[in-house]
Amino acid sequence: MIQRKQTLWLLLATAAAVLTFMFPFATGEELVEKTAMKQNTEITAGSSFFTLLLTIASVGISAIAIFMFKDRKLQMRLSLLGLLIAAGIFVLYIFEMRKLVTSTPALWAVLPLLTIAGFFLAFRGIRSDEKLVKSLDKLR
């Protein structure tokens, strides 16, 4: 249901996670292993295998959670799982950034934060809907 506000938050999380494949989180220089030369590099969602897997999982969970609007409890659990995965992705980005000799966060470093915010706000919206339904059941 597109008219629910949590669906819009989940769409924001999905879009931000997809955009992390195209835009860098940080840029910097890393040392080439067998030489003393430095090469310019960008950290994106596809930079490391683990970050790639977690980002794909985050996109999948948010897309699935959008269509689980009839089962609010499952949607709430999926949003919470997506929130934890998005926070883990952000931590992985920070660790990858620390591996670089010189690093500068890019403007697009806000995308993982938007993913986290989208999942959090969706969770809050789903929880408030669940409380509203429970309170209406008590009145009957």
N, C-alpha and C positions, 0 to 999 in steps of 0.2 A: 504494500500500500504506500504509494508515493506521498500521500498527504500527511503521513505521520512524520513528526519532526525527527525522530530517531532514524528513519530511513534516509533522510537528507544528511544526517551526520555520518551514517554508514557509507553513503555515496561519497562524501568528502574523504573519508578514510581510504576508500578504494581508489579514488582518483589520485590522492597524494601518494599512496603506495606505488601505483603504476608509474607515476611521474619520477619516482626515484630511480627507475631504470634508465631514464633518458638524461637526467640532469645530475651533476656531481654534488656530493655532500661536501667534499673538500678537495683542494688541489695542493700539490706540494712536490717535493723532490725526494726520491728514494735512491739509495746506493745500489748500484748494480753489483751483484755478488762477487764476481771474480775480478772485477776492476774497481778502481777507486772513483769511477765516474758516477755522476748523478744523472738521473733521468726524470723528466717531469711525468707526473702521474695524477690521475683523478680517481677518487673513491666514489663509486656508484653502487647500486644494489647488486650488480653483477661482478663486483671486484673480487669477492671471495665466494667459494662454494656455499659456505654456511649462511652467509648473508643473503645469497641468492635464494636458497631454500626457505629461509624464514620470511623473506619478502613475498615469495610466491604463496606461502602458507597464509600470510596476512591478507593478501588480495583475495585468496580463496575463501577464507573465513568471513571476511566482510561481505563478499558477494553472496555467500550462502546465508548469512544472517539477515540480509535484506529480504530474502524470500521466505524466511521463517516467521513471518508476522503473525501467523495464527497460533504459534507455540511461543509465548512470551518468555517462559522459563528457559527454553533452549536458546532463544535469541539472546537472553541476558547472559547465559553461560558462554555463548560464542563471542559476545562482545567483550566479556571479561578476559577470555582466552586471547582474543585479538589484541586487547590492551597490553597484556603481558608480553606477547610476541613482539609488538611494536616497540615496547620499552627495551626488550632484549636487542632488537635491531639497532636502536639508538646507541646502546652501550657498545655493540660491536663496531659501529661506525667510529665511536670515540677511540676504541682500542686500535682500529686500523689507522686512524689519524695519528695516533701516538707513535706508530711504527715508522712514519715518515721523518726524514731529517728536518725538513722545514715544511710546515703545513699551514694552510689558510682556509678557514671555513668559507664555503661558497654561499652565495645568496640563497641557493636552493637547500641549504641545511635546515630550513624551516619545514621542509616536507615531512620528514619523520616526526617532527613535533605536531604537525597538523594531523598525521595519522593517529598519534596518541590522543590528541584532543578529540578527534572524531569518534574514536572508540569510547572514550570516557563520557562524552556528552550523549552518545547513543545509549550507553549503559544507564545513565541517569534518567533519560527519557523513558526507556523500557521499564525501569524500576518504578517510576512515578505512575506509569500506566497500570502496572501490576498492583500497586497500592490502591489506585482508584477502583479497579475491578473488585479487589477484596473488600473495600469499604462498601461498595454497592451490594455485594453479596450479603453483608451483614444486615443491611436494611430490609432484606426480603423476609 
